[in-house]
Amino acid sequence: MKKKFLVLGGVFLLLIIIGSFLFQGGVINFSSETKKPISSEKKKEEEFNFVWEEWQDPAGFAFEYPTQVEIKTHPEDENNYAYLELTAEARKGRVTIICNDSQYKDIEEWLEKDELVKAGSGLDTTVASMAAKKVAVGEKELTAFVDWDQVIYFIEKDDEGDEFWKPVYNRILSSFRLVPLEGESEEEFANWMEGFSTEGVDAVEPVEIIE
């Protein structure tokens, strides 16, 4: 009986020692606040000191981009509604945005038949509330969608290994939206949008390619 009490006493003492160690060593600290981890992309935005502004294009779309980025519009191009090239001083790589008439009825047909991407696989995403596809083309990343007026949009990132472009590209995709064409009123644009129905269109969540 005496031995039993000695064993129980030893176990009790051991528990007290362990508890004291956990509290004093900071393993358990009820007074400290739980901090949420900061995403790696948010850290990159802070590292590059991005200040965002919006570009509104006469071709009928808009997106956000950082003030460090220069946008070349290529007015000499007569084949596309828009051809934008985004570059930054002392940075390798670029983002390119092109839109023109689509020869495909939807983005699924584009992925199936376009010679550049049909050999690969596309990940589902949404851009400007439209079903879109994100694909890897060699070292580049390309996102495309077809709007209700059968215009296809290509947004391509060629970062050449420079991490500066990843948060820029993702911000462009998340902020990309359709707006009135140059010379078109907000009312005309709203009426045009009302002429299309989104019923039966599946919502698709953005998916990132794991690099």
N, C-alpha and C positions, 0 to 999 in steps of 0.2 A: 504493500500500500504506500509506504514511504517512497519507494522508488518511482511509483506512478506519479506522485505529486512532484517529484524532482524532474521527471521528464516533461510533465505539463508546464512546470515553471520555466524550464529551459526553452520550450517552444514559444511560450508567451514573451520571454525576454528577447528571443530572436526576432519576433514580429515587431516588437517595439523598436529594436535597432534598425531593422529594414525600413520601417515607416519613417523614422527620424531621418535616415539617409535620403529617402526620396523627397521629403519636403525641403530639407536644408540644401540638398544638392540641386534643386531646381527641376527635378524630373517631373514633379507634380507642383503646379503653381496656379492656384485658382484665382489669384489676383491679377494675373497678366491677361491682356486681351488676345483673343485668337485673331491672327492676321491672315487674310486671304492672300494666297500667292499671286504675284503679278505675272500676267502672261508674258511670254517671251516677246511677242509682237508689240505689246505695250511698252516694254523696256526698250525695244528698238526705236519706237516712235520718240521716246524721251531722249534716247541717245543721239538721235539725229536732229533734235529740236524742230520737229515739223510744225509749221503753221499752215493750216489748210485754207484754201479758197476754192471757189467753184468756177469751173469753165462751162459756159453755155455755148454750144456749137450751133451755127446756122442750119446744120443738117437735121436738127431736132433731137438733140440729146444733151445731157449735162452730167458732170461728175466732179468730185473733189480731188484736188491734187495739192502737194506742198509747194510753198513759194520758192523753194530751192530749185524747182523743176522748170525748165523752159519747154514751151510747146511750139513745135514747128508745124505749120499747117499745110505745107506743100500745095500752094495755089496752082502750080503747073500741072498737077494731076487732073486729068479730065475723065478718068475711068470710074471714079468713086465719088459718092456724095461727100465723104469726109476721109481724109488721110492725115492723121495726127501722129507725130513722133515726139515722145517725151524723153528728154535727156537732162542731165545735171552736170554742172562743171566739176571736173576732177573725179567723176564717177564713171566706171565702166558700165556698159549695158544701156538698156532703154525699154520703154513700153511703147507699143504701137497700137493705134486704134484705127480701124478701117470699117466703113459701112458702104454697101452697095446693094443693088437688086439681087435677090436670092434666086438661084435656079432650082432650089429645093423647096418642097412644100412645107417642110418643118425641119427642126434641128436633128431629129432622128434620121431622116433621109440624108442630111448632110454628113452625119457621122458614118453612115453606111456606104455612101457613094463617093465622097470627096477623096481624090487620090492621095492627098497629103495626110489624111488622118484615118482612113478606113482600115488600115492595118493595125491600128492601136485600139485602145479601149477608152471610152469616155466616162467620166464621173458626172453624175447628176448634180446640178446646182441651179440657182435662180439668179438672174440679172434683170433689173428693171421690171420685176414681177413676171418675167418670162422664163419658161423652161429653157435651160441652157446646158451646155456640155463643156467640161474642162478636160483637156487632154494634154499629154506630154508629147512634144514633137522634138525629138532629139534632146538637146539641152534646154529647149524653150518650153514655155507653158502657154497654152492657147485656150481661151474661153470664147465661146460663140453662142449666139442665139438669133432666132428669126422672129421679127415682130409681126403684129397683126396685118401690117401693110406689105408683107413679103419683102422686107428689107433685112439683110443679114448683117450682123455686127461681129467683128473680130477684135478681141482685146488680147494682145500677146505680150508676154514678158520674156525678155532675153537679158538676164541679169549678168551674164559673164562672170558668175561667182561673187558678185558684189551684193551683200545682204541689204544694202540700202533699198533695193527695189521691191523686196517682198512685201513690207507693210504698205508701200505706195500702191502696188498692184492690188492688194486686197482691199484697200480703201477705195480705189477706183471702182472695183467690182461691187462693193457693198453700197456705194453712193450713186452708182450709175442709174439714170432715170431718163425717160422720154419727155420731151418738152415741145412746145409749138415750134414749127418751122419758121425760118426767117420770113417775116411779113405775115405770118398767120396769127390770128388773135387767140387769146386764151379760150374764148367762147367756141370758136371754130374747132380748136383742139379738143375741148371737152366733148363737143358733139361727135367728133370723130371717134373718140375713145368709147363713147356710149354706144356706138354702132357695133361694137364687138362684145361678145359675151364670154366670160371666163368660167361659166358653169361647166362642170365635168372635167375641168383641168385639174390634175393632181398637183397639190402643193409639194414642192421639192426643197429639201433643206440643203444649204450650201455644204459642199464637201471639199476638203483640201487634199491636194496630192501630197503624200508623205515623201519628203525628199531625203 
